[in-house]
């Protein structure tokens, strides 16, 4: 069973370094591709889905922004199980501030440069963090493509999925400030976990994936 991973905005596969899946799972990380001008998440997902082998059953794991992409891919190629970590399954699960910003088209006013700089804002958004996880996040954000981040933030604010995906396993940190877990009624909560619970609670999340996604 192939397990396709999609990392979060500004992140790469290092975000999943504490997720360990045994056989029969084969871990495959999907590679980001350059977005087209004003491309929607649904359109981007359709192109990214070309990296998935459609002839075999698979599970799809999306982190944060990658979870929105995974949700749209699941509409095109239904996975055996869709796993969303620190993400949202529908527009209603986005925080109200994001939905309001999208409705009012406030993306032009966002301080994009500040969002990529290590500092109090970044630390607060991802908190709680230990020193190691803070360094990992800072390194990934600093190395990210600013044009991709600008596109992705606009795409998130205007994402409009209304239907909850089938075969869904949703996992949240109960202290997540970016995608609050309270908005996802059926999510499994990681006690004390923030937006980066995929790292801080990697062992627990790995067990949840194995227990819920292993073919019978």
N, C-alpha and C positions, 0 to 999 in steps of 0.2 A: 504494500500500500504506500503510494507516494504521498508525502506531506509537503505541500507547497507553502512557503512562507513569504509574506509581504510585509516589509518593515514599515516603520512610521515615517512621518514627515521629517526630513533632515537626518534620518537614521539609516543604518545599513544593517547587514546581517549580524554585526557584533551585538546588536540589541537582544538577539536571541541566544547569546552564548550560554546562558544558564538553562535553556530548554533542551533536554536530552530525551530523545525518543528511541526506544529499542526496536529491534525487529518485531513485527514485519514492516515497520515504517522506514521509508527512505527519504531523508531530508533533502529538499531542493529549495533554494532561495531564488525567487523571481527577481530579475534585474530590472531596475527602473529604466524607462525609455523617455526620450525627450517629449514633452507635451506639445501639442499643436496650439497655435494662438487661440485663446478663448475656448479651449476644448473643455467639455464637460467631463465629470468623473465617469459617467456611463460610457462615453466615447473612448476615453483613455483606457478603461477597463477592457473594452472589446479588443483593443489593440494589444494590451498586455497579455490577454488570455491566449495569444498565439504561442506563448511559451509553455502551455500546459498540454500534456499528452491526453487527448480526448478519448483514446481507445481503452484506457484503464481507469478503474475506480481510484479516487483520491480524496484526501481531506485538504482543506484550504484554511490557512491560519493567517489572519490579518491583525496587525498591531496599529492602534491609533488611526492615523490617516489611511494606512494600509488596509484597515478593516472596512472602510467605506469602499475602497477599490474591490476588496474581496466580496463584499455584498453584491456589487454590480456584476462581477464575474460569475457569481453563483446563479444569476438570472440567465446567463448564457450557457454555462456548463455546470449543471447542478452537481455539487460535490457529495460524497458520502456523508461528510460532516463539515459544517462551516464553523470555525472557531474565531471569535472576535475577542481581542484582548485590549482593554482600555480604549474602547471604540464606541461607535454608535451603529445601530442596525437600521434606524429610520431617522428622518429629519426631526421628528418629535423628541428623539433622544439627544439631539444636539442641545447644548445649553442655550437658554433664552437669549443671552447676549449675542451668540453667533447667529441665531435666526433673525434677530432684530437687525444686526449689522448687514446681513444679506438682503433683507427686505428693503433697507434704506440705502443699499449699495455703498456702504462705508469703507469698503476695502481700500479705496484710494487714500484714505486718511491714516491707515495703519503705519506704525513706525517699523518698516521691514528691517532696516539696518540694526535697530536695537534688538529685534527678535533673534538675531544671529550672534549677538555678543554675550559671552558669559557674564553673568551679573545677578543682581538681586531678583530681577523680573523672571529670568530663566529658572533660577533656583527655586523661587516661590511656586512657579507653575508646575514644576516636576516634583516638588517636595511631597513627603519626606525623602531625603537622600542621605546616604553616607558618603564619605569622601571618595570612595572608589567609583560608585555609580555616578556621582557628580562629574568626575573627570571623564568618564566614558561619554556622558551626554554632551559635555562641553566640546569634546573632540569631534563627535559626530556632527553637531550643529555647525561648528566652525568650518568643517570640511564640506559642508553641503553646498549645492548649487543655488545661489540666491534667486536666479530666475525661476528655478523649479519651485522654490518655497513660495515665491510671489504668486505663481500660477495656482499652486495647490491651495493656498489660503483662500483665494477668490473662489476656487472650485468648491471648497467645503462650504463656504458661506451660502452658495447657491445650490447646493445639493438638495434634491427634492424627493428622495426615495420615501415612499409611504408604506410599503408592504414589508412586514417582518419576514425575514428569510426562513425557509424550512430547514429542518435538521441543524438547528443552531445551538451552539454552546457559547455562552457569553460570560466573560470573566472581567471583573473590575476590581481595582483597589478602592477601598471604602473612603479613602482620603483624596481621590483623584479630583484635581481642580480644573482640568482641561475638558474631560468628558465625564462629568459626575455620574457615579454609579447609580444614584437614586433615580436617574432618568430611565434606566434599564431595569424594568420591574423583575425580570426573570434571571438576572445575572447572578453568578456566584461571586461573592465578595471575598477579597483578600484583606483580612484584618490588618490595619496599619499600613496598607499599601497605597502608594501614590500612582501617578501616571506611568511610572517606570516599574510597576510591580512585576512585569515580565522578567525583570532582572532580580529584584529583591525577593520575589516569591517563586523563582524559577522552578524549584524542585516540586512545590505543590502544584503549580500549573502543569508541569510535565506529567504528573500523576493523573491530573484531571483529564488531560488530553488522551492519555493511554487508556484510562478506564472508560471514557465515553466514546472513543473513536476507533477502538480496535474492532475489526470485523468479527461477527459472530461465527 
